[in-house]
Amino acid sequence: MSYTGRWRTYLGLVLVLVVSLCFSVTAKAGSTADPCADTTASCQATCPSGPACVVHLNRTSTDSVDIDVNGTKVDIFCVAKGVDVQWITPEANSFFGLTFSPTHSPFSKSILVGTSAKTLTAKAASHGQPCYVYSVVVCQGAKCGKKDPKVVIAP
């Protein structure tokens, strides 16, 4: 098998792993009528209202994920309704998946997948509540990190 063929096979297996991990946590957020009660006062960082909010996702050495907004590591951040959120993983050859409850997603989809080569952008919306719990998985090689942070959609 050629190098390109092996890379595609590897990429496919990792994407299946990311999506599988994302599906496994979807039920957790969806089983609660209101996943979190946090408000904008709880936010550790606020996205700018400019063209896009850039959120960096980094797998840590302890198999967790650091979420960086505006240079600040956060577990909860705020973004205004209507702002594009651009999810990025700067680590080469890495993949990521974000999972929101299908009934509590602040974006048009509840599962979002991207790679270090293809960033992901989604427009923030509010669907009847300000705070959303989500799960993020970042994989690089055979190692993956996972975290369950929150995002607050400000009016």
C-alpha positions as CSV (number, residue, x, y, z in Angstrom):
1,M,0.0,0.0,0.0
2,S,1.3,3.4,-0.9
3,Y,2.1,6.1,1.7
4,T,-1.0,8.1,0.6
5,G,-3.2,5.0,0.9
6,R,-1.9,4.3,4.4
7,W,-2.5,7.9,5.4
8,R,-6.1,7.8,4.1
9,T,-6.8,4.6,6.0
10,Y,-5.3,6.1,9.1
11,L,-7.3,9.2,8.7
12,G,-10.5,7.2,8.3
13,L,-9.9,5.2,11.4
14,V,-9.1,8.2,13.5
15,L,-12.3,10.0,12.3
16,V,-14.3,7.0,13.1
17,L,-12.8,7.0,16.6
18,V,-13.5,10.7,17.1
19,V,-17.1,10.4,15.9
20,S,-17.6,7.3,18.1
21,L,-16.3,9.1,21.2
22,C,-18.6,12.1,20.3
23,F,-21.7,9.9,20.0
24,S,-20.9,8.2,23.4
25,V,-21.1,11.6,25.2
26,T,-24.1,13.0,23.4
27,A,-26.6,11.2,25.6
28,K,-25.1,12.8,28.7
29,A,-25.9,16.4,27.7
30,G,-29.2,15.4,26.1
31,S,-30.6,13.7,29.2
32,T,-30.8,17.0,31.1
33,A,-33.5,19.6,30.4
34,D,-31.0,22.4,30.9
35,P,-27.4,21.3,30.6
36,C,-26.0,24.3,32.6
37,A,-27.2,27.3,34.4
38,D,-24.2,29.5,33.9
39,T,-24.6,33.0,32.6
40,T,-22.2,35.6,31.0
41,A,-21.0,36.4,34.6
42,S,-19.4,32.9,34.6
43,C,-17.3,33.4,31.5
44,Q,-13.5,33.1,31.7
45,A,-13.2,34.7,28.3
46,T,-15.4,36.5,25.8
47,C,-15.1,36.1,22.0
48,P,-14.8,39.3,20.0
49,S,-17.9,40.3,18.1
50,G,-15.7,40.8,14.9
51,P,-15.7,38.5,11.9
52,A,-14.9,35.3,13.8
53,C,-14.1,34.0,17.3
54,V,-11.1,31.7,17.1
55,V,-11.0,28.8,19.6
56,H,-7.8,26.7,19.8
57,L,-8.1,23.1,20.9
58,N,-4.9,21.4,22.1
59,R,-4.5,17.9,23.4
60,T,-2.5,17.9,26.6
61,S,0.1,15.4,27.8
62,T,-2.5,14.2,30.4
63,D,-5.0,13.2,27.7
64,S,-7.2,16.2,28.3
65,V,-7.9,19.2,26.1
66,D,-6.9,22.8,26.6
67,I,-9.4,25.3,25.2
68,D,-7.8,28.7,24.4
69,V,-9.9,31.8,23.6
70,N,-8.1,35.1,23.1
71,G,-5.0,33.7,24.6
72,T,-6.8,32.5,27.8
73,K,-7.2,28.8,28.7
74,V,-10.9,28.4,29.7
75,D,-13.5,25.8,30.7
76,I,-16.4,28.2,29.9
77,F,-16.4,31.1,27.4
78,C,-19.0,33.5,26.0
79,V,-19.8,34.3,22.4
80,A,-22.5,36.6,21.1
81,K,-25.4,35.2,19.1
82,G,-24.6,35.4,15.3
83,V,-20.8,35.4,15.7
84,D,-18.9,32.7,13.7
85,V,-16.9,30.5,15.9
86,Q,-13.8,29.0,14.2
87,W,-12.5,25.8,15.9
88,I,-8.8,25.1,15.3
89,T,-6.3,22.5,16.4
90,P,-2.8,23.7,15.7
91,E,-1.1,20.4,16.2
92,A,0.0,18.8,12.9
93,N,-1.9,15.7,11.8
94,S,-4.6,16.0,14.5
95,F,-8.4,15.6,14.4
96,F,-11.1,16.9,16.6
97,G,-14.8,16.4,17.3
98,L,-17.3,18.5,19.2
99,T,-20.5,17.1,20.4
100,F,-23.5,19.0,21.7
101,S,-26.8,17.5,22.7
102,P,-29.0,17.2,19.6
103,T,-31.8,18.9,21.7
104,H,-29.4,21.6,23.2
105,S,-27.0,22.7,20.4
106,P,-26.2,26.3,19.9
107,F,-25.1,25.5,16.3
108,S,-27.0,24.1,13.3
109,K,-25.4,20.7,13.9
110,S,-24.9,18.8,17.2
111,I,-21.7,17.0,16.0
112,L,-18.9,19.0,14.4
113,V,-15.6,17.4,13.1
114,G,-12.4,19.1,11.9
115,T,-8.7,18.5,11.3
116,S,-5.5,20.4,11.6
117,A,-5.7,20.8,7.8
118,K,-9.4,21.8,7.8
119,T,-10.7,24.2,10.4
120,L,-14.3,24.3,11.4
121,T,-16.6,27.3,11.5
122,A,-20.1,27.5,12.9
123,K,-22.4,30.4,13.6
124,A,-23.5,30.7,17.3
125,A,-27.2,30.8,17.9
126,S,-29.4,30.6,21.0
127,H,-32.1,28.0,21.1
128,G,-34.0,28.9,24.2
129,Q,-31.2,28.8,26.7
130,P,-27.9,30.7,27.2
131,C,-25.6,27.8,28.4
132,Y,-24.5,24.7,26.6
133,V,-22.4,21.8,27.7
134,Y,-20.4,20.1,25.0
135,S,-17.7,17.4,24.7
136,V,-14.5,17.9,22.8
137,V,-12.1,15.1,21.7
138,V,-8.7,16.0,20.1
139,C,-6.6,13.1,18.7
140,Q,-3.0,13.3,17.4
141,G,-1.6,10.0,16.3
142,A,-3.0,7.3,18.5
143,K,-3.5,9.6,21.5
144,C,-6.7,11.4,22.3
145,G,-7.7,14.0,24.9
146,K,-11.3,14.7,26.1
147,K,-13.0,17.5,28.0
148,D,-16.6,18.6,28.7
149,P,-16.5,22.4,28.8
150,K,-19.3,25.0,28.4
151,V,-20.2,27.8,26.1
152,V,-22.6,30.7,26.9
153,I,-24.4,32.4,24.0
154,A,-24.9,36.0,24.9
155,P,-27.9,37.9,23.5
